[in-house]
């Protein structure tokens, strides 16, 4: 094998009731999901307190279902988008998988509390320079020079089309202003929960807020807690993946947004999502071919 494999762990937005189905064809992954007892109701999956642990559990179940069939050593690098960054540490072996799901549930509870009952959310904006966007609203995630995710109150988000009438603006199904200063009250308590919960990852994990490759537990605690209230630079993270020599990227699902973004930014990296496949064998076969 000449290639280097990256595993991508998604954030909120692509979840759906069927996102557990493929992983459940694997006995170990099915048992893991049963122990996690994640609700599968489609409506509940967009409630923040359900969404975060459900997405983490679905992604980790897919990793459980695939990990023994992927070429060793795999992966070379793991990266996660928003809540997916916590998932990434589970994939990298820094903590037991059920502990990662519990931390995801605690993270959601702390972020909901930090919102203080205020109607909040996220919106995707493209067609406006990120520097210009920062002057009007908090940028939660940078995805390109003229594309980003912003966070704020519903009132702030509702007026964005009037500010940039020619931009493409889409409200996202997320009920909190993640990765903005509105989540600051959640940072310290989440850091305390992480301390002692994370060990050394078996491969580096990309930190969302600064695109560094994390290999130490103390740095993992710092980056994972700070990203609740600081901007994630996903564009820089994608560039860091290229700099790490990644040749193949597999998004563990649900959804395929991360694979599409990476493919668009760095077309010579072979990118797919498990959502593109009907069987686990199909996923593994593609990875083996792509890495050859």
Residue frames as qw, qx, qy, qz and C-alpha x, y, z in Angstrom:
[[0.000, 0.887, 0.461, 0.000, 0.00, 0.00, 0.00],
 [0.463, 0.214, 0.019, 0.860, 1.46, 3.32, -1.12],
 [0.158, -0.677, -0.265, -0.668, -1.38, 5.63, -0.06],
 [0.124, -0.023, -0.624, 0.771, -2.18, 7.38, 3.21],
 [0.260, -0.559, -0.728, -0.300, -5.72, 7.13, 4.54],
 [0.119, -0.129, 0.317, -0.932, -7.67, 9.90, 6.24],
 [0.169, -0.512, -0.842, -0.021, -10.92, 9.18, 8.08],
 [0.113, -0.279, -0.027, -0.953, -13.45, 12.01, 8.29],
 [0.139, -0.429, -0.829, 0.331, -16.05, 12.30, 11.06],
 [0.015, -0.557, -0.404, -0.725, -19.06, 14.52, 10.27],
 [0.070, 0.056, 0.469, -0.879, -20.89, 17.10, 12.32],
 [0.363, 0.476, 0.662, -0.451, -24.58, 17.88, 12.53],
 [0.354, 0.495, -0.210, -0.765, -26.77, 18.33, 9.47],
 [0.458, 0.266, -0.727, -0.437, -26.62, 15.03, 7.61],
 [0.207, -0.045, 0.914, -0.346, -28.27, 12.82, 10.23],
 [0.650, -0.006, -0.328, -0.685, -31.31, 10.69, 9.34],
 [0.814, -0.261, 0.344, -0.389, -33.14, 7.70, 10.77],
 [0.967, 0.252, -0.042, 0.005, -31.48, 5.28, 8.34],
 [0.224, 0.818, -0.501, 0.172, -27.94, 6.33, 9.23],
 [0.514, -0.468, 0.688, -0.207, -27.48, 3.29, 11.50],
 [0.923, 0.217, 0.106, -0.301, -28.63, 0.69, 8.98],
 [0.703, 0.547, -0.446, 0.090, -25.37, -0.15, 7.19],
 [0.004, 0.535, -0.725, 0.434, -23.36, -0.38, 10.42],
 [0.708, -0.181, 0.456, -0.508, -26.04, -2.64, 11.92],
 [0.902, 0.297, -0.265, -0.167, -25.19, -5.31, 9.34],
 [0.456, 0.406, -0.681, 0.405, -22.05, -5.88, 11.46],
 [0.674, -0.481, -0.560, 0.031, -22.68, -7.76, 14.71],
 [0.519, -0.243, -0.353, 0.739, -20.20, -5.81, 16.84],
 [0.002, 0.157, 0.092, 0.983, -21.43, -2.45, 15.57],
 [0.503, -0.468, -0.506, -0.521, -25.04, -3.48, 16.14],
 [0.648, -0.456, -0.531, 0.299, -24.28, -4.47, 19.74],
 [0.337, -0.081, -0.178, 0.921, -22.49, -1.16, 20.29],
 [0.214, -0.300, -0.265, -0.891, -25.49, 0.82, 19.00],
 [0.614, -0.501, -0.570, -0.215, -27.84, -1.20, 21.20],
 [0.574, -0.358, -0.440, 0.591, -25.71, -0.35, 24.24],
 [0.156, 0.042, -0.001, 0.987, -25.74, 3.33, 23.28],
 [0.070, 0.621, 0.753, -0.205, -29.58, 3.28, 23.05],
 [0.031, -0.223, 0.165, 0.960, -29.66, 6.23, 20.66],
 [0.514, 0.540, 0.478, -0.464, -33.19, 7.27, 19.55],
 [0.357, 0.056, 0.698, 0.618, -33.83, 6.61, 15.86],
 [0.246, 0.791, 0.536, -0.161, -36.87, 8.86, 15.44],
 [0.506, 0.450, 0.256, 0.690, -36.18, 11.19, 12.52],
 [0.122, -0.889, -0.155, -0.414, -37.62, 14.29, 14.22],
 [0.675, -0.726, 0.036, 0.125, -35.73, 13.75, 17.49],
 [0.814, 0.035, 0.129, 0.565, -32.42, 13.47, 15.62],
 [0.307, 0.605, 0.080, 0.730, -32.39, 17.24, 15.08],
 [0.513, -0.843, -0.047, -0.152, -32.83, 18.05, 18.76],
 [0.231, 0.764, -0.540, 0.266, -29.32, 19.06, 19.87],
 [0.518, -0.481, 0.631, -0.320, -29.32, 16.82, 22.96],
 [0.898, 0.137, 0.410, -0.084, -30.11, 13.83, 20.75],
 [0.662, 0.738, -0.130, 0.000, -28.26, 14.88, 17.60],
 [0.050, 0.792, -0.599, 0.108, -24.76, 15.09, 19.04],
 [0.505, -0.329, 0.790, -0.113, -24.57, 11.65, 20.71],
 [0.825, 0.374, 0.385, -0.177, -26.53, 10.05, 17.83],
 [0.567, 0.782, -0.258, -0.026, -24.15, 11.31, 15.16],
 [0.116, -0.664, 0.727, -0.133, -21.15, 10.27, 17.24],
 [0.687, -0.095, 0.693, -0.197, -22.62, 6.81, 17.84],
 [0.809, 0.543, 0.172, -0.146, -23.46, 6.33, 14.15],
 [0.398, 0.803, -0.443, 0.033, -19.95, 7.32, 13.06],
 [0.266, -0.535, 0.780, -0.187, -18.21, 5.18, 15.67],
 [0.814, 0.112, 0.525, -0.221, -20.43, 2.20, 14.79],
 [0.741, 0.662, -0.094, -0.064, -19.33, 2.54, 11.18],
 [0.119, 0.734, -0.655, 0.137, -15.70, 2.59, 12.31],
 [0.588, -0.272, 0.722, -0.245, -16.30, -0.56, 14.36],
 [0.851, 0.363, 0.325, -0.198, -17.86, -2.24, 11.34],
 [0.661, 0.732, -0.159, 0.051, -14.97, -1.36, 9.01],
 [0.191, -0.857, 0.479, -0.018, -11.79, -1.18, 11.07],
 [0.686, -0.299, 0.656, 0.096, -10.79, -4.84, 10.83],
 [0.753, 0.460, 0.438, 0.171, -11.17, -4.87, 7.04],
 [0.265, 0.956, -0.123, -0.014, -9.11, -1.77, 6.25],
 [0.780, 0.364, -0.311, 0.403, -5.43, -2.11, 5.29],
 [0.620, -0.729, -0.040, 0.289, -2.97, -1.70, 8.17],
 [0.168, -0.373, -0.586, 0.700, -1.77, 0.67, 9.35],
 [0.095, -0.503, -0.446, -0.734, -4.98, 2.66, 9.04],
 [0.421, 0.870, 0.163, 0.199, -5.73, 5.44, 9.38],
 [0.579, 0.203, -0.151, 0.775, -2.77, 7.79, 9.01],
 [0.016, -0.050, 0.188, -0.981, -4.86, 10.76, 10.18],
 [0.079, -0.616, -0.784, -0.004, -8.35, 11.46, 11.53],
 [0.000, 0.051, -0.051, 0.997, -10.30, 14.71, 11.36],
 [0.040, -0.582, -0.809, 0.072, -13.75, 15.70, 12.53],
 [0.023, -0.428, -0.238, -0.872, -16.05, 18.60, 11.80],
 [0.476, -0.504, 0.076, -0.716, -17.59, 20.25, 14.89],
 [0.799, -0.359, 0.356, -0.325, -18.91, 17.41, 17.11],
 [0.934, 0.315, -0.158, 0.049, -17.06, 15.10, 14.72],
 [0.265, 0.681, -0.562, 0.387, -13.78, 16.23, 16.25],
 [0.566, -0.407, 0.581, -0.421, -14.77, 14.46, 19.46],
 [0.958, 0.181, 0.124, -0.182, -15.70, 11.38, 17.41],
 [0.604, 0.661, -0.425, 0.133, -12.26, 11.50, 15.81],
 [0.143, -0.587, 0.709, -0.365, -10.60, 10.78, 19.15],
 [0.826, -0.068, 0.463, -0.313, -12.70, 7.66, 19.47],
 [0.859, 0.505, -0.085, -0.022, -11.65, 6.52, 16.00],
 [0.365, 0.705, -0.526, 0.305, -8.03, 7.28, 16.93],
 [0.778, -0.154, -0.579, 0.187, -8.30, 5.07, 20.03],
 [0.114, 0.441, -0.409, 0.791, -7.92, 7.81, 22.63],
 [0.419, -0.120, 0.562, -0.703, -10.86, 6.56, 24.71],
 [0.256, 0.239, 0.937, -0.016, -13.41, 3.72, 24.81],
 [0.042, -0.295, -0.570, -0.766, -16.12, 4.32, 22.22],
 [0.338, -0.687, -0.636, -0.095, -19.00, 4.32, 24.69],
 [0.389, -0.561, -0.235, 0.692, -17.17, 6.95, 26.74],
 [0.145, -0.023, 0.344, 0.927, -16.96, 9.15, 23.64],
 [0.219, -0.525, -0.657, -0.494, -20.74, 8.87, 23.15],
 [0.430, -0.699, -0.497, 0.283, -21.31, 9.82, 26.80],
 [0.333, -0.370, 0.013, 0.867, -19.01, 12.82, 26.39],
 [0.016, 0.253, 0.531, 0.808, -21.01, 13.84, 23.33],
 [0.333, -0.680, -0.628, -0.179, -24.23, 13.78, 25.35],
 [0.450, -0.632, -0.282, 0.564, -22.60, 15.87, 28.08],
 [0.271, -0.074, 0.278, 0.919, -21.27, 18.31, 25.48],
 [0.118, -0.492, -0.599, -0.621, -24.76, 18.82, 24.09],
 [0.427, -0.726, -0.527, 0.118, -26.20, 19.42, 27.56],
 [0.434, -0.483, -0.082, 0.756, -23.53, 22.00, 28.39],
 [0.150, 0.084, 0.406, 0.898, -24.02, 23.82, 25.09],
 [0.234, -0.634, -0.633, -0.378, -27.80, 23.90, 25.51],
 [0.454, -0.711, -0.386, 0.373, -27.31, 25.38, 28.97],
 [0.381, -0.264, 0.120, 0.878, -24.90, 27.99, 27.62],
 [0.043, 0.408, 0.548, 0.729, -27.59, 29.16, 25.18],
 [0.038, 0.185, 0.515, -0.836, -29.67, 30.21, 28.22],
 [0.335, 0.564, 0.712, -0.250, -32.94, 29.54, 26.41],
 [0.188, 0.658, -0.162, -0.711, -32.21, 32.12, 23.73],
 [0.824, 0.479, 0.299, -0.046, -33.34, 31.09, 20.21],
 [0.163, -0.697, 0.551, 0.430, -30.09, 30.55, 18.34],
 [0.893, 0.333, 0.303, -0.007, -28.83, 28.78, 15.27],
 [0.423, -0.369, 0.543, 0.624, -26.40, 28.47, 12.40],
 [0.629, 0.716, 0.172, -0.248, -26.56, 29.50, 8.76],
 [0.685, -0.017, 0.443, 0.578, -24.39, 28.71, 5.75],
 [0.246, 0.892, 0.010, -0.378, -23.29, 31.69, 3.63],
 [0.653, -0.012, 0.474, 0.590, -21.50, 31.54, 0.29],
 [0.363, 0.692, 0.369, 0.503, -20.68, 34.28, -2.18],
 [0.184, -0.952, 0.060, -0.237, -19.46, 36.77, 0.44],
 [0.468, 0.478, -0.578, 0.468, -15.84, 37.17, 1.60],
 [0.658, -0.428, -0.573, 0.235, -15.41, 35.74, 5.09],
 [0.341, -0.073, -0.268, 0.898, -13.69, 38.93, 6.26],
 [0.259, -0.272, -0.200, -0.905, -16.80, 40.90, 5.29],
 [0.649, -0.423, -0.582, -0.248, -19.06, 38.42, 7.05],
 [0.556, -0.222, -0.550, 0.582, -17.08, 38.80, 10.30],
 [0.042, 0.124, -0.122, 0.984, -18.05, 42.48, 10.43],
 [0.524, -0.257, -0.242, -0.776, -21.74, 41.59, 10.68],
 [0.895, -0.291, -0.013, -0.338, -22.04, 38.27, 12.52],
 [0.491, -0.559, 0.668, -0.002, -19.94, 35.65, 14.31],
 [0.659, 0.409, -0.581, -0.246, -18.24, 33.16, 12.00],
 [0.840, -0.348, 0.352, -0.222, -18.52, 29.65, 13.42],
 [0.785, -0.060, 0.536, 0.304, -16.76, 27.64, 10.69],
 [0.223, 0.711, -0.385, -0.545, -14.64, 28.82, 7.76],
 [0.833, 0.176, 0.522, 0.052, -15.00, 26.56, 4.73],
 [0.626, 0.408, 0.332, 0.576, -13.44, 28.76, 2.03],
 [0.255, 0.022, 0.005, 0.967, -12.48, 32.31, 1.06],
 [0.341, -0.107, -0.117, -0.927, -16.10, 33.22, 0.39],
 [0.709, -0.294, -0.527, -0.363, -17.99, 30.48, 2.24],
 [0.082, 0.229, -0.735, 0.633, -18.60, 29.94, 5.93],
 [0.443, -0.562, -0.695, -0.076, -21.05, 28.96, 8.65],
 [0.032, -0.426, 0.268, -0.863, -22.21, 31.74, 10.94],
 [0.402, -0.426, -0.786, 0.197, -23.83, 31.57, 14.35],
 [0.054, -0.162, 0.209, -0.963, -26.05, 33.90, 16.30],
 [0.380, 0.295, 0.619, -0.621, -29.55, 34.57, 17.52],
 [0.406, 0.492, 0.744, 0.201, -32.45, 33.77, 15.22],
 [0.151, 0.929, 0.190, -0.281, -33.05, 37.51, 14.91],
 [0.181, -0.689, 0.493, 0.499, -29.48, 38.02, 13.68],
 [0.372, -0.023, 0.844, 0.386, -29.75, 35.17, 11.20],
 [0.373, 0.666, 0.644, -0.063, -33.12, 36.26, 9.85],
 [0.164, 0.920, 0.013, -0.355, -31.76, 39.63, 8.67],
 [0.494, -0.372, 0.579, 0.531, -28.78, 38.19, 6.76],
 [0.490, 0.459, 0.633, 0.385, -30.60, 37.97, 3.39],
 [0.109, 0.969, 0.222, -0.001, -31.29, 41.72, 3.60],
 [0.357, -0.780, 0.346, 0.381, -27.60, 42.44, 4.27],
 [0.151, -0.373, 0.766, 0.502, -26.38, 40.25, 1.38],
 [0.711, 0.373, 0.233, -0.548, -29.27, 39.89, -1.09],
 [0.673, 0.537, -0.440, -0.255, -27.13, 38.19, -3.75],
 [0.053, -0.437, 0.878, -0.187, -25.48, 35.68, -1.42],
 [0.699, -0.154, -0.650, -0.256, -26.59, 32.08, -0.98],
 [0.206, -0.352, 0.614, -0.676, -27.82, 31.78, 2.61],
 [0.692, -0.199, -0.632, -0.287, -29.30, 28.68, 4.18],
 [0.534, -0.537, 0.410, -0.508, -30.47, 28.21, 7.76],
 [0.416, 0.229, -0.879, 0.044, -29.15, 24.94, 9.16],
 [0.740, -0.450, -0.379, -0.327, -31.07, 22.47, 11.37],
 [0.565, -0.037, -0.551, 0.613, -29.00, 23.32, 14.46],
 [0.315, -0.830, -0.402, -0.225, -30.53, 25.11, 17.45],
 [0.543, -0.741, -0.006, 0.394, -27.43, 26.63, 19.07],
 [0.339, 0.912, -0.228, 0.028, -24.74, 29.08, 17.98],
 [0.922, -0.206, 0.111, 0.308, -21.90, 26.53, 18.06],
 [0.694, 0.095, 0.122, 0.703, -18.30, 27.74, 17.82],
 [0.060, 0.731, 0.072, 0.676, -19.13, 31.31, 18.82],
 [0.092, 0.290, -0.558, 0.772, -18.61, 33.23, 22.05],
 [0.658, -0.312, -0.045, -0.684, -22.22, 32.43, 23.01],
 [0.921, -0.119, -0.368, -0.037, -20.96, 28.96, 24.03],
 [0.237, 0.605, -0.562, 0.512, -18.21, 30.25, 26.34],
 [0.587, -0.457, 0.408, -0.529, -19.93, 29.07, 29.52],
 [0.988, 0.023, 0.013, -0.154, -19.64, 25.48, 28.29],
 [0.564, 0.635, -0.491, 0.191, -15.88, 25.53, 27.70],
 [0.095, -0.542, 0.706, -0.445, -14.47, 25.12, 31.22],
 [0.747, -0.151, 0.496, -0.416, -16.95, 22.46, 32.40],
 [0.919, 0.368, -0.081, -0.114, -16.40, 20.43, 29.22],
 [0.379, 0.648, -0.604, 0.267, -12.63, 20.66, 29.69],
 [0.406, -0.424, 0.675, -0.448, -13.05, 19.24, 33.20],
 [0.905, 0.107, 0.272, -0.308, -15.04, 16.31, 31.80],
 [0.773, 0.566, -0.284, 0.030, -12.38, 15.64, 29.17],
 [0.017, 0.688, -0.666, 0.289, -9.47, 15.67, 31.62],
 [0.402, -0.268, 0.838, -0.253, -8.59, 12.12, 32.50],
 [0.785, 0.341, 0.395, -0.336, -11.01, 10.76, 29.86],
 [0.710, 0.684, -0.156, -0.061, -8.66, 10.95, 26.88],
 [0.768, -0.374, 0.364, 0.371, -5.47, 8.98, 26.38],
 [0.106, -0.529, 0.534, 0.651, -2.86, 9.23, 23.66],
 [0.782, 0.482, 0.074, -0.387, -4.39, 8.74, 20.19],
 [0.805, -0.069, 0.503, 0.306, -2.87, 6.02, 18.03],
 [0.476, 0.374, 0.377, 0.701, -2.68, 8.45, 15.10],
 [0.094, -0.129, -0.130, 0.979, -2.82, 12.25, 14.90],
 [0.115, 0.732, 0.671, -0.039, -6.15, 14.08, 15.03],
 [0.238, 0.395, 0.182, 0.869, -6.58, 17.43, 13.26],
 [0.113, -0.500, -0.527, 0.678, -7.62, 20.24, 15.62],
 [0.264, 0.742, 0.568, 0.239, -10.43, 22.30, 14.15],
 [0.109, -0.961, -0.148, 0.208, -9.49, 25.69, 15.56],
 [0.107, -0.840, 0.416, 0.333, -5.89, 25.77, 14.31],
 [0.838, 0.475, -0.229, -0.142, -5.45, 22.75, 11.98],
 [0.053, -0.621, 0.769, -0.139, -2.58, 21.34, 14.06],
 [0.767, 0.012, -0.626, -0.140, -2.06, 17.57, 14.31],
 [0.506, -0.600, 0.383, -0.488, -2.75, 16.57, 17.92],
 [0.712, 0.134, -0.686, 0.069, -0.99, 13.60, 19.52],
 [0.209, 0.099, -0.701, 0.675, -1.03, 14.55, 23.23],
 [0.247, -0.590, -0.768, 0.035, -4.01, 14.17, 25.60],
 [0.195, -0.588, -0.314, 0.719, -3.52, 17.58, 27.23],
 [0.033, 0.205, -0.380, -0.902, -3.57, 19.30, 23.85],
 [0.184, -0.340, -0.833, -0.397, -6.66, 17.29, 22.88],
 [0.214, -0.639, -0.642, 0.364, -8.49, 18.53, 26.00],
 [0.113, -0.487, -0.008, 0.866, -7.51, 22.12, 25.22],
 [0.098, 0.082, -0.570, -0.812, -8.57, 22.04, 21.56],
 [0.206, -0.398, -0.862, -0.237, -11.78, 20.07, 22.07],
 [0.180, -0.665, -0.565, 0.454, -13.02, 22.38, 24.81],
 [0.086, -0.461, 0.089, 0.879, -11.99, 25.64, 23.17],
 [0.002, 0.099, 0.699, 0.708, -13.66, 24.76, 19.86],
 [0.017, -0.630, -0.763, 0.144, -17.08, 25.05, 21.53],
 [0.029, -0.897, -0.266, 0.351, -16.68, 28.83, 21.58],
 [0.163, -0.624, 0.421, 0.638, -14.05, 29.52, 18.90],
 [0.655, 0.584, -0.180, -0.445, -14.15, 29.55, 15.12],
 [0.799, -0.061, 0.559, 0.210, -13.28, 26.31, 13.35],
 [0.239, 0.690, -0.434, -0.528, -11.06, 26.83, 10.31],
 [0.859, 0.140, 0.490, -0.044, -12.11, 23.84, 8.24],
 [0.619, 0.773, -0.137, 0.015, -10.47, 25.28, 5.13],
 [0.000, -0.749, 0.645, -0.153, -7.11, 25.24, 6.92],
 [0.708, -0.218, 0.648, -0.180, -7.86, 21.73, 8.20],
 [0.864, 0.455, 0.210, -0.046, -8.37, 20.51, 4.62],
 [0.414, 0.812, -0.391, 0.130, -5.05, 22.06, 3.63],
 [0.361, -0.593, 0.689, -0.210, -3.40, 20.34, 6.59],
 [0.887, 0.086, 0.434, -0.132, -4.72, 17.02, 5.32],
 [0.726, 0.672, -0.103, 0.098, -2.96, 17.62, 2.02],
 [0.074, 0.806, -0.534, 0.245, 0.25, 18.65, 3.80],
 [0.649, -0.385, 0.620, -0.215, 0.13, 15.40, 5.79],
 [0.054, 0.333, -0.864, -0.374, 0.44, 13.48, 2.53],
 [0.581, 0.251, 0.667, -0.392, -3.11, 12.13, 2.52],
 [0.084, 0.164, -0.730, -0.658, -4.04, 10.41, -0.74],
 [0.366, -0.347, -0.793, -0.342, -7.35, 8.75, 0.20],
 [0.218, -0.109, 0.454, -0.857, -10.17, 10.05, 2.40],
 [0.335, -0.362, -0.839, -0.230, -13.20, 8.14, 3.66],
 [0.346, -0.312, 0.224, -0.856, -16.04, 9.93, 5.43],
 [0.061, -0.063, -0.968, 0.234, -17.60, 7.62, 7.99],
 [0.315, -0.480, -0.593, -0.565, -21.03, 9.24, 7.65],
 [0.459, 0.614, 0.642, -0.013, -23.78, 10.10, 8.04],
 [0.298, 0.922, 0.046, -0.245, -23.84, 12.25, 4.91],
 [0.799, 0.210, 0.210, 0.523, -21.11, 13.09, 2.44],
 [0.069, 0.995, 0.061, 0.035, -20.54, 16.83, 2.97],
 [0.443, -0.748, 0.408, 0.279, -16.95, 16.52, 4.18],
 [0.671, 0.033, 0.609, 0.421, -15.91, 14.23, 1.31],
 [0.424, 0.774, 0.385, 0.268, -17.46, 16.64, -1.20],
 [0.114, -0.986, 0.097, 0.077, -15.73, 19.67, 0.34],
 [0.548, -0.544, 0.528, 0.353, -12.33, 17.98, 0.39],
 [0.650, 0.299, 0.589, 0.375, -12.73, 16.71, -3.17],
 [0.285, 0.912, 0.245, 0.163, -13.59, 20.21, -4.37],
 [0.222, -0.935, 0.255, 0.105, -10.62, 21.80, -2.59],
 [0.211, -0.568, 0.766, 0.212, -8.04, 19.09, -3.32],
 [0.823, 0.304, -0.107, -0.468, -9.30, 17.11, -6.33],
 [0.556, 0.429, -0.712, -0.008, -6.36, 14.70, -6.51],
 [0.227, -0.183, 0.838, -0.462, -7.25, 13.22, -3.09],
 [0.392, -0.204, -0.811, -0.384, -9.59, 10.27, -3.67],
 [0.247, -0.062, 0.519, -0.816, -12.66, 11.00, -1.53],
 [0.470, -0.301, -0.709, -0.432, -15.76, 8.95, -0.81],
 [0.454, -0.311, 0.448, -0.705, -18.33, 8.61, 1.97],
 [0.164, 0.053, 0.977, -0.123, -19.74, 5.38, 3.34],
 [0.479, 0.481, 0.398, -0.617, -23.08, 6.89, 2.30],
 [0.419, 0.522, -0.488, -0.561, -22.07, 6.18, -1.32],
 [0.227, 0.224, -0.943, -0.099, -22.06, 2.40, -0.75],
 [0.769, -0.236, -0.258, -0.536, -24.65, -0.33, -0.21],
 [0.937, -0.237, -0.244, 0.083, -22.42, -2.80, 1.65],
 [0.499, -0.791, 0.318, 0.154, -19.53, -2.76, 4.07],
 [0.780, -0.019, 0.465, 0.418, -17.58, -4.98, 1.69],
 [0.469, 0.754, 0.270, 0.373, -18.02, -2.33, -1.00],
 [0.192, -0.969, 0.144, -0.061, -16.55, 0.34, 1.27],
 [0.675, -0.533, 0.449, 0.243, -13.53, -1.78, 2.18],
 [0.754, 0.285, 0.442, 0.394, -12.90, -2.82, -1.42],
 [0.301, 0.905, 0.102, 0.281, -12.88, 0.80, -2.58],
 [0.368, -0.883, 0.291, 0.031, -10.42, 1.81, 0.17],
 [0.775, -0.240, 0.491, 0.319, -8.07, -1.06, -0.71],
 [0.636, 0.544, 0.362, 0.411, -8.11, -0.14, -4.41],
 [0.086, 0.973, 0.031, 0.210, -7.65, 3.57, -3.73],
 [0.487, -0.793, 0.356, 0.086, -4.67, 2.99, -1.44],
 [0.901, 0.056, 0.318, 0.288, -2.90, 0.56, -3.79]]
